[in-house]
Structures are given as structure tokens and as C-alpha cells.
Amino acid sequence: MADVKSRLTEDELKHLQHLLLGEHFALLYKGSLHGYNASTFHAKCDAQGPTVAVAYNGSGYIFGGFTSQSYVSSGAYKNDEKAFLFRLKGKDGVLSPLKIPVKTAACAIYDHSSCGPNFGGGSLQMLNQNAAAVVTNSNNNYTFNVADLHGNDLGLLECEVYRVEDTSTFLESPWRKITWTTEERGKIMEEIRSYKPYLNSVPQIRILVLGPVGAGKSSFFNSVNSVFRGYVTSQAIVGSDNTSLTTQYRTYPVKDGRDGKPLSIIFCDTMGIEETSGKGLEIDEVSNIIKGHVPDRYQFNPAATLRPDSPGFIKTPSLKDQIHCVAFVIDGSKIEILPEKLEDKLKQLRRKVNQFDLPQLVLLTKVDEICPTLEEDIQCVYKSKAVEKQMRITAERLGIPLAQIVPVKNYCSELDLSFDVDILILSAMRQLIRLAESYLDNFPFEKPKKEFKPNLYCDA
């Protein structure tokens, strides 16, 4: 499994956000992955602040409960006037939202290490007897018709717990300055169009794009390509599979317009990174790519890396064939639940890249999923406390400076370009170019060779 994924669909998530007045959710615990037991639930969810527990049964019901209080395994009831039970979907998965407010706030939550999420001391208790099951009982703490909540189907297909983060508040001023105008968009585009590497031997810089499956590697190239084509396009293969859709090493030049000349930038796309050994891009293969040994359209084989005697192996690559900057693409909405093995693999890749002294930039994608308000106004990205928090968590978990992390929104479902989305993409591109140029500074400047012209008028 390449990443921990929410079972909630986009539509279900929006309805749950509506019940909670537009908050952002970060998945902390997933029963099918972490185990249906109370100890694991508390290890993942204690001291996390407000949480919402979501249960799914075989009859199609989606239901659960919210508490604004932190679980701390106190062994006592917790007072919570904001707590409530809810149903998102009823029988056969029919959307039918229902909200059941707490009646006795002093007994809203029973917070005990031996219990999973327990609302009202048994009104709704999940992970009953450390199993994928619930117990419900309408009492003085919550009053409701039990059948309305879950159709009397007590078995669970899944149980998830999310931290609920307040995204309704923003910083008074952005902590990074960006000019959000069409003029600024044009200015950055022209800067990128006119860029030429200062070394004559390197006509185009090569940017290697790495990241977990589904983080948005190929989508980032497609988004950059779209900005310069003038319409949303999709050249690199993208999708939502659990395994990498990119199976070849691809080099993608960026063209200025449909029939325009290629810019001085080439994106190098790879397989997605997976936590399981023998799947996805292998670390040893990255060295070959960085050194320039891997040809375009090379078919990756996780079981066997490219060797000097392999067909197509570039034996004597020059500087222009090598990588000049690395972009790590990370799904910002899932950085906190990144599987441990996947996190270790990313850190190993960082160490490998560091051996070549290559500059690196993290592209934090899906910022509109971190903060739903950004779906309407991406210009608030550097005011969003939720986005800033995810960027700092990314810096801490991957061991990379905050200055080398930029938020990005790729074009995924849109049919038309938006100048403010373009500005975020172009700003990331400009930073990648600057980093690549700093890498080329390590190599001596080559003076242009003078053309030899014979003297046709020398004395005999």
C-alpha cells in the first residue's frame, strides 16, 4: 500500500465538513491498517485535540461522533458541550445527514485506555471488545433511535478517526509575500521563457521529480505544461491507482505554446516511490538517473536496476545529460500519516541525493485539501495556518529546511486555467531554476569557442 487513504469520498467529506462548519480533517487512525484495538487507537489519537470518529458498516451506513476534547486515557468522563453523534449515509449508502447533539455534556465522552471512541458511556462505542464492531444504546447522554444511526448493523467494514483542524482562522498577513496579479504572472513567465543556463555545454537544465505514488509528480509537469500551452493539458500519464502509473523513465521538455520552441527546462519523471521493497522506484536506480546513465523511455524493473551492460545504458554521459536539481513532490494532506517505511525510504533518497550535492525543493501538493477554503481562494495559501503547519511538519519529518518547501496546487479537475493557480506553479518553477543554476555554479565557466577563419591573404 503506497499511502494511507481515507475511505470517505470527496462528496462525503464535504458533507462531513458541512456538519463541522468547514473544518479540515487529518487521518490519524484506520482500523483496517492499524488494527481494531483500543491501545492502538489511543497511541494514534491521544493528545490530538478535537477528533471525529467515522464508522462504516455493510448496510451502507456511515456514522460516528465528534468531540472537541482531546483523548488522554484519563479513565473518566469528559465534559464537552460541542460533542455530537451523526449519520452521513443511511441504508444502501443513501445520503441522509443526521446530527444528534449531546444531551448531558458532563458525560459526552468516556475517555478510558481500554475503550475505543466511546460517546456517552455506551451511547456509541466503537472497537467493542477490540473488534470491528460497535455498541449503541440511547441513554440520557445522547437520545436517538438506534436503528436510525446504523440500521442495527453492528459489524464494521472500517473505522477511521480524524483530527479536526480549525481552518476558519487565517494569519493577518501572509508569512511569504506573493504578488497576485496577471502582470506578475506574465513577468514570471517571461523570466522563465528567457532563461538560459550560463554554461554553454548545458542547453537545458534537468529537474528530476521524485515522490510517493499519488502525490502529484506527473500532474505537476502537466500543470507547468498547461501554463505555457495556455490551456489545461495532460501529456504525462496520471491517475489514482495504488501503484505507480509511471513505469518508464521519461524526459519532458516544456514548450512555449503548442508550436513554440522548447524552454531551457527538462522534467525527468520516474516511477512513484512505494514503501514495499521491490515495488516502485528503487534507491539504487536514482544514482543512475542522476549520473545521466538512464535513457528516455527506459522501462523500470524494480527487481533489477540498470547495469553498464544493459541495453541503452549511457556509458559516458556529459553534464547536460545529468540531473541539476531534484524536486520532491509530497501530498501535504497526508504527510502526518505517511507510513513509516515510506518515510524511511524518502529519507534514504534525500541522503542519496545529498551525496551528489544536488539542490532540492519540496513541492507540497493538494493544499486545497489541507485547507478547503483555498478551493475558493488560493491567494490565502500563505495566510492559512493549516498549510503553514503542514509545511513545518514536512520540514521536520523529511529533514529539509522550510525555505526549500513551496505549496502548489496542480490542475486536476479544472478545465480552464486560473492566473492565481498559475502564479503558485510558476513561482515553484522559478525556484527550481534558481536552485539548478546554483548547482551549475560549481562548474567552471566555458568561454565560447571562436570560429577559426583561415587567412586567405597571407604573403606567399
C-alpha positions as CSV (number, residue, x, y, z in Angstrom):
1,M,0.0,0.0,0.0
2,A,1.6,3.2,-1.1
3,D,-0.2,5.6,1.2
4,V,-2.9,5.6,3.9
5,K,-6.1,6.7,2.2
6,S,-9.4,7.9,3.6
7,R,-12.4,5.8,2.8
8,L,-14.5,9.0,2.6
9,T,-15.4,10.1,-0.9
10,E,-15.0,13.7,-1.9
11,D,-18.7,14.2,-1.6
12,E,-18.9,12.5,1.8
13,L,-16.0,14.6,3.0
14,K,-17.7,17.8,2.0
15,H,-20.9,16.8,3.9
16,L,-19.0,16.0,7.0
17,Q,-17.2,19.3,6.7
18,H,-20.6,20.9,6.5
19,L,-21.6,19.3,9.8
20,L,-18.4,20.6,11.3
21,L,-18.6,24.1,9.7
22,G,-15.9,23.6,7.2
23,E,-13.0,22.2,9.2
24,H,-10.1,20.3,7.8
25,F,-9.5,16.6,8.7
26,A,-6.2,14.8,9.1
27,L,-6.5,11.0,9.2
28,L,-4.9,9.6,12.4
29,Y,-6.2,6.1,12.7
30,K,-7.6,3.5,10.3
31,G,-8.8,0.2,11.8
32,S,-8.1,-2.0,8.7
33,L,-4.5,-0.8,8.7
34,H,-3.6,-0.1,12.4
35,G,-5.7,-2.8,14.0
36,Y,-9.1,-2.8,15.7
37,N,-7.9,-2.4,19.3
38,A,-8.2,0.3,21.9
39,S,-4.4,0.6,22.7
40,T,-3.5,1.4,19.1
41,F,-6.4,3.8,18.9
42,H,-5.1,5.7,21.9
43,A,-1.5,5.6,20.7
44,K,-2.6,7.2,17.5
45,C,-5.3,9.6,18.7
46,D,-4.4,10.7,22.3
47,A,-3.4,14.4,22.7
48,Q,-4.5,15.3,19.2
49,G,-7.2,17.8,20.1
50,P,-10.7,17.6,18.5
51,T,-11.4,14.4,16.6
52,V,-14.2,12.9,14.6
53,A,-14.7,9.1,14.5
54,V,-16.2,7.6,11.4
55,A,-17.7,4.1,11.1
56,Y,-18.8,2.2,8.0
57,N,-21.0,-0.9,8.0
58,G,-22.1,-3.4,5.4
59,S,-25.6,-2.0,5.1
60,G,-24.1,1.2,3.6
61,Y,-24.4,3.4,6.7
62,I,-21.7,5.9,7.5
63,F,-22.0,7.3,11.1
64,G,-19.9,8.3,14.0
65,G,-19.2,11.1,16.6
66,F,-17.3,14.3,17.2
67,T,-15.7,15.6,20.3
68,S,-13.9,18.9,20.8
69,Q,-11.9,17.4,23.7
70,S,-8.6,15.5,23.4
71,Y,-8.4,11.8,24.3
72,V,-5.8,11.4,27.1
73,S,-6.7,7.9,28.5
74,S,-7.9,9.6,31.7
75,G,-10.2,6.8,32.8
76,A,-13.0,9.4,33.3
77,Y,-15.9,11.2,31.6
78,K,-15.1,14.4,29.8
79,N,-17.3,17.4,29.6
80,D,-18.0,18.6,26.0
81,E,-20.9,20.8,25.1
82,K,-19.9,20.6,21.4
83,A,-19.9,16.8,21.1
84,F,-22.5,15.1,18.8
85,L,-23.3,11.9,17.0
86,F,-24.0,11.9,13.3
87,R,-25.1,9.8,10.3
88,L,-23.9,10.7,6.8
89,K,-25.4,7.9,4.9
90,G,-28.3,5.5,5.6
91,K,-29.3,2.2,4.2
92,D,-27.7,1.2,0.9
93,G,-25.5,4.3,1.1
94,V,-28.2,6.8,0.5
95,L,-27.1,10.3,1.6
96,S,-29.2,11.3,4.6
97,P,-27.3,13.5,7.1
98,L,-28.4,13.4,10.7
99,K,-26.9,15.3,13.7
100,I,-27.6,14.2,17.3
101,P,-26.3,16.8,19.8
102,V,-25.1,15.7,23.3
103,K,-27.8,15.9,25.9
104,T,-25.7,15.5,29.1
105,A,-22.4,17.4,28.3
106,A,-20.7,16.2,31.5
107,C,-20.8,12.7,30.2
108,A,-20.2,13.4,26.5
109,I,-17.1,11.2,26.2
110,Y,-15.8,8.3,28.3
111,D,-12.1,8.5,27.9
112,H,-10.6,5.2,29.0
113,S,-7.5,3.3,27.8
114,S,-9.5,0.1,27.4
115,C,-12.1,1.6,25.1
116,G,-12.1,2.9,21.6
117,P,-14.1,6.0,20.8
118,N,-16.8,6.0,23.4
119,F,-19.6,8.6,23.3
120,G,-21.8,8.9,26.4
121,G,-20.5,5.8,28.1
122,G,-22.1,3.4,25.6
123,S,-24.4,5.6,23.6
124,L,-21.9,4.9,20.7
125,Q,-18.9,2.8,21.5
126,M,-16.5,1.7,18.6
127,L,-14.0,-1.1,18.7
128,N,-16.2,-3.0,21.1
129,Q,-14.1,-5.8,22.8
130,N,-11.2,-4.9,20.4
131,A,-13.2,-5.9,17.4
132,A,-14.5,-4.3,14.2
133,A,-17.9,-3.7,15.9
134,V,-19.9,-1.0,17.7
135,V,-22.3,-1.0,20.7
136,T,-25.1,1.6,20.8
137,N,-27.6,2.5,23.5
138,S,-29.8,5.6,23.6
139,N,-29.5,7.0,27.1
140,N,-29.7,10.3,28.9
141,N,-26.3,11.4,27.4
142,Y,-27.5,11.1,23.8
143,T,-31.1,10.5,22.8
144,F,-31.8,8.9,19.4
145,N,-33.3,6.0,17.6
146,V,-30.6,3.3,17.3
147,A,-31.9,2.0,14.0
148,D,-31.7,5.5,12.5
149,L,-28.0,5.7,13.3
150,H,-26.8,2.4,11.8
151,G,-29.7,0.3,10.8
152,N,-29.0,-2.2,13.7
153,D,-25.9,-3.4,11.7
154,L,-23.2,-3.5,14.4
155,G,-20.4,-5.0,12.4
156,L,-17.9,-2.6,10.8
157,L,-16.2,-2.6,7.4
158,E,-13.9,0.2,8.6
159,C,-13.4,2.6,11.4
160,E,-11.4,5.9,10.9
161,V,-10.5,8.7,13.3
162,Y,-9.5,12.1,12.0
163,R,-8.1,15.1,13.8
164,V,-10.3,18.1,13.2
165,E,-8.3,21.2,12.5
166,D,-9.6,24.8,12.6
167,T,-9.2,26.4,9.2
168,S,-11.6,29.2,9.8
169,T,-8.8,31.5,11.1
170,F,-6.0,32.9,9.0
171,L,-2.9,34.9,9.7
172,E,-3.5,38.6,9.5
173,S,-0.8,38.9,6.8
174,P,0.9,36.2,4.7
175,W,4.2,34.9,6.0
176,R,5.6,34.8,2.5
177,K,4.9,37.6,0.0
178,I,3.5,36.9,-3.4
179,T,2.0,39.4,-5.8
180,W,-1.3,38.1,-7.1
181,T,-1.8,39.9,-10.4
182,T,-1.9,38.9,-14.0
183,E,1.0,41.2,-14.6
184,E,3.1,39.2,-12.1
185,R,2.1,36.0,-13.8
186,G,3.3,37.5,-17.1
187,K,6.5,38.7,-15.5
188,I,7.4,35.3,-14.1
189,M,6.5,33.5,-17.4
190,E,8.8,35.9,-19.3
191,E,11.6,35.3,-16.8
192,I,11.3,31.5,-17.3
193,R,11.0,31.9,-21.1
194,S,14.2,33.9,-21.4
195,Y,16.2,31.8,-19.0
196,K,19.3,30.2,-20.5
197,P,21.9,28.2,-18.4
198,Y,25.1,30.1,-18.2
199,L,27.2,27.0,-19.2
200,N,27.4,26.6,-23.0
201,S,27.6,22.8,-22.6
202,V,24.2,22.7,-20.8
203,P,21.5,24.0,-23.1
204,Q,18.7,22.8,-20.8
205,I,18.6,22.1,-17.1
206,R,17.3,18.8,-16.0
207,I,14.9,18.6,-13.0
208,L,14.4,15.1,-11.5
209,V,10.9,14.7,-10.0
210,L,10.5,12.2,-7.1
211,G,7.7,11.4,-4.8
212,P,5.3,8.7,-3.5
213,V,2.6,7.2,-5.7
214,G,-0.4,9.6,-6.0
215,A,1.4,12.7,-4.6
216,G,1.2,14.5,-8.0
217,K,4.6,14.2,-9.7
218,S,3.3,13.8,-13.2
219,S,0.4,16.2,-12.5
220,F,3.0,18.9,-11.7
221,F,4.6,18.6,-15.1
222,N,1.2,18.6,-16.7
223,S,0.3,21.8,-14.8
224,V,3.6,23.5,-15.8
225,N,3.0,22.4,-19.4
226,S,-0.6,23.7,-19.2
227,V,0.5,27.2,-18.1
228,F,2.8,27.5,-21.1
229,R,0.4,25.9,-23.6
230,G,-2.3,28.3,-22.5
231,Y,-4.9,25.6,-21.7
232,V,-5.2,22.6,-19.4
233,T,-3.5,19.6,-20.9
234,S,-2.2,16.2,-19.8
235,Q,0.9,14.8,-21.5
236,A,2.2,12.7,-18.7
237,I,0.0,9.8,-17.5
238,V,-1.8,10.5,-14.2
239,G,-4.3,8.6,-12.2
240,S,-5.3,7.4,-8.7
241,D,-4.1,3.8,-8.6
242,N,-2.3,2.4,-5.6
243,T,0.7,1.5,-7.7
244,S,2.7,3.8,-9.9
245,L,1.2,4.6,-13.3
246,T,4.5,5.8,-14.5
247,T,6.6,2.8,-15.4
248,Q,9.1,4.4,-17.7
249,Y,11.8,7.0,-17.2
250,R,10.5,10.0,-19.2
251,T,12.1,13.3,-20.1
252,Y,9.7,16.0,-20.8
253,P,10.7,19.3,-22.4
254,V,8.4,22.3,-21.7
255,K,7.2,24.0,-24.9
256,D,6.2,27.7,-25.1
257,G,2.8,27.3,-26.8
258,R,1.6,24.4,-28.9
259,D,4.1,25.0,-31.7
260,G,6.5,27.1,-29.7
261,K,10.2,26.4,-29.1
262,P,11.2,24.2,-26.1
263,L,12.2,26.2,-23.0
264,S,15.6,25.6,-21.3
265,I,14.0,23.1,-18.9
266,I,13.5,19.3,-19.0
267,F,11.5,17.4,-16.4
268,C,12.6,13.9,-15.7
269,D,9.7,11.7,-14.5
270,T,10.1,8.4,-12.7
271,M,8.1,5.6,-11.1
272,G,6.4,6.6,-7.8
273,I,8.1,5.7,-4.5
274,E,6.4,2.8,-2.6
275,E,7.0,1.6,0.9
276,T,7.3,-2.1,-0.1
277,S,10.7,-3.3,-1.1
278,G,10.8,-4.5,-4.7
279,K,7.9,-2.1,-5.8
280,G,8.1,1.4,-7.2
281,L,11.4,3.3,-7.8
282,E,14.4,1.7,-6.1
283,I,17.0,3.9,-4.5
284,D,19.9,2.4,-6.5
285,E,18.2,3.4,-9.7
286,V,18.3,7.1,-8.6
287,S,22.1,7.1,-8.8
288,N,22.0,6.0,-12.4
289,I,19.4,8.7,-13.2
290,I,21.4,11.5,-11.5
291,K,24.6,10.5,-13.3
292,G,22.8,10.5,-16.6
293,H,23.1,6.8,-17.4
294,V,19.4,6.2,-17.9
295,P,17.9,6.8,-21.4
296,D,14.5,8.3,-22.1
297,R,11.7,5.7,-22.1
298,Y,13.8,3.2,-20.1
299,Q,11.4,0.6,-18.7
300,F,11.9,0.4,-14.9
301,N,12.2,-3.0,-13.3
302,P,12.2,-2.8,-9.5
303,A,13.7,-6.3,-9.4
304,A,16.8,-5.4,-11.4
305,T,18.4,-2.0,-11.7
306,L,20.1,-0.7,-14.9
307,R,23.6,-2.0,-15.3
308,P,26.5,-0.9,-17.5
309,D,25.9,-3.9,-19.8
310,S,22.2,-3.2,-20.0
311,P,20.8,-2.2,-23.4
312,G,20.6,1.6,-23.7
313,F,22.9,2.3,-20.8
314,I,24.6,5.7,-21.5
315,K,28.2,4.9,-20.7
316,T,29.8,8.4,-20.9
317,P,27.1,11.0,-20.1
318,S,28.1,14.6,-20.2
319,L,27.0,17.3,-17.7
320,K,24.0,18.1,-19.9
321,D,22.7,14.5,-19.5
322,Q,22.9,14.6,-15.7
323,I,20.4,15.9,-13.2
324,H,20.9,19.5,-12.0
325,C,18.1,19.8,-9.4
326,V,15.7,17.4,-7.6
327,A,12.0,18.2,-6.8
328,F,10.4,16.0,-4.1
329,V,6.6,16.0,-4.6
330,I,4.7,15.4,-1.3
331,D,1.0,15.2,-0.7
332,G,0.6,17.9,2.0
333,S,-2.7,16.5,3.2
334,K,-1.2,13.1,4.2
335,I,2.3,14.0,5.5
336,E,1.3,13.2,9.1
337,I,0.1,9.7,8.2
338,L,3.0,8.9,5.9
339,P,3.7,5.2,6.5
340,E,7.0,4.7,8.5
341,K,8.6,2.6,5.8
342,L,7.7,5.1,3.1
343,E,9.1,8.0,5.3
344,D,12.4,6.0,5.8
345,K,12.6,5.5,2.0
346,L,12.2,9.2,1.3
347,K,14.9,10.0,3.9
348,Q,17.2,7.4,2.2
349,L,16.6,9.1,-1.1
350,R,17.4,12.5,0.4
351,R,20.7,11.1,1.7
352,K,21.4,9.6,-1.8
353,V,20.7,13.0,-3.5
354,N,22.9,14.8,-0.9
355,Q,25.8,12.6,-1.9
356,F,25.8,14.4,-5.3
357,D,25.4,17.9,-3.7
358,L,22.3,18.4,-5.7
359,P,19.9,21.2,-4.6
360,Q,16.4,20.1,-3.6
361,L,12.9,21.6,-3.4
362,V,9.8,20.0,-1.9
363,L,6.6,20.7,-3.8
364,L,3.8,20.4,-1.2
365,T,0.7,19.5,-3.3
366,K,-3.0,19.3,-2.6
367,V,-3.0,22.4,-0.5
368,D,-6.7,22.8,-1.2
369,E,-7.3,19.5,0.7
370,I,-5.3,20.8,3.6
371,C,-7.4,23.9,3.8
372,P,-10.8,23.7,2.0
373,T,-11.2,27.5,1.9
374,L,-8.3,27.5,-0.7
375,E,-10.6,25.8,-3.2
376,E,-12.3,29.2,-3.5
377,D,-9.3,31.5,-2.9
378,I,-5.9,30.1,-3.4
379,Q,-4.4,33.5,-2.7
380,C,-4.8,32.8,1.0
381,V,-2.3,29.9,0.8
382,Y,0.4,31.8,2.8
383,K,-2.2,33.0,5.3
384,S,-3.6,29.6,6.1
385,K,-2.4,28.3,9.4
386,A,-3.2,24.7,8.4
387,V,-0.9,25.0,5.3
388,E,1.9,26.6,7.3
389,K,1.6,23.8,9.9
390,Q,1.8,21.1,7.2
391,M,4.9,22.7,5.7
392,R,6.6,22.8,9.1
393,I,5.7,19.1,9.7
394,T,7.1,18.2,6.3
395,A,10.3,20.1,7.1
396,E,10.6,18.2,10.4
397,R,9.8,14.7,9.0
398,L,12.0,14.9,5.9
399,G,14.8,16.9,7.5
400,I,14.7,19.7,4.9
401,P,14.7,23.5,5.6
402,L,11.4,25.3,5.4
403,A,12.9,27.6,2.9
404,Q,13.1,24.7,0.5
405,I,9.4,23.9,0.7
406,V,6.7,25.6,-1.5
407,P,3.0,24.9,-1.7
408,V,1.5,24.0,-5.1
409,K,-1.9,23.3,-6.5
410,N,-1.9,21.1,-9.6
411,Y,-4.5,21.3,-12.3
412,C,-6.5,18.1,-11.7
413,S,-10.2,18.5,-12.3
414,E,-10.2,22.0,-13.8
415,L,-11.0,22.7,-17.5
416,D,-9.6,26.2,-17.6
417,L,-6.5,27.9,-16.3
418,S,-6.6,30.3,-13.3
419,F,-4.0,33.1,-13.0
420,D,-3.5,32.6,-9.2
421,V,-3.0,28.9,-9.5
422,D,-0.6,29.6,-12.4
423,I,1.4,32.0,-10.1
424,L,1.9,29.3,-7.5
425,I,3.1,26.8,-10.2
426,L,5.3,29.5,-11.9
427,S,6.8,30.5,-8.5
428,A,7.8,26.9,-7.8
429,M,9.3,26.7,-11.3
430,R,11.3,29.8,-10.8
431,Q,12.7,28.5,-7.6
432,L,13.7,25.2,-9.2
433,I,15.6,27.1,-11.9
434,R,17.4,29.2,-9.3
435,L,18.5,26.1,-7.5
436,A,19.6,24.4,-10.7
437,E,21.6,27.5,-11.6
438,S,23.3,27.5,-8.2
439,Y,24.4,23.9,-8.8
440,L,25.9,24.8,-12.2
441,D,27.9,27.4,-10.4
442,N,30.1,24.5,-9.2
443,F,31.4,24.0,-12.7
444,P,33.9,26.3,-14.4
445,F,32.5,28.8,-17.0
446,E,33.3,27.9,-20.5
447,K,34.2,30.7,-22.9
448,P,32.5,30.4,-26.3
449,K,34.8,28.9,-28.8
450,K,36.0,31.3,-31.5
451,E,35.3,30.2,-35.1
452,F,38.5,29.5,-36.9
453,K,38.8,31.6,-40.1
454,P,41.9,31.0,-42.3
455,N,43.9,34.0,-43.6
456,L,43.3,33.9,-47.3
457,Y,45.5,36.9,-47.9
458,C,48.8,35.9,-46.3
459,D,52.0,36.5,-48.2
460,A,53.4,33.7,-50.3
